[in-house]
Amino acid sequence: MSNDKYDIQKIIPSLDTFSPVDLSEVDGEYLVRIARFRGTFPFHTHPKDEFFLTLEGSFELETKESKIVLNKGECATMRAGLEHRPTGDKDAIVLTVLHKTIRTSKHSFPEVKDKL
């Protein structure tokens, strides 16, 4: 067990858009991350579920069929295999929980890494 303690309010100012910071590994398989969302990330899928909790601001989670708005304090889970993308005009600070094999950073998507 890690005894690391994080002050999220100190981490937030240094967050780069769509470049998550790993806060913790859970049960050897899952990562808790914090990220700044702004702009439109490409549609993508994962082989495992992905959980989102909005800490500040708001953003939309879009699928090909629908979209939901997640405001501060709201959360949702994108199921494995469901094509989705986060999008929003303003900053949102989001806590995510996902399998540690999943990498969702703008650096994983060369077509947008310099645009977001």
Order of alpha helices (4+ residues) and beta strands (2+ residues): alpha-beta-beta-beta-beta-beta-beta-beta
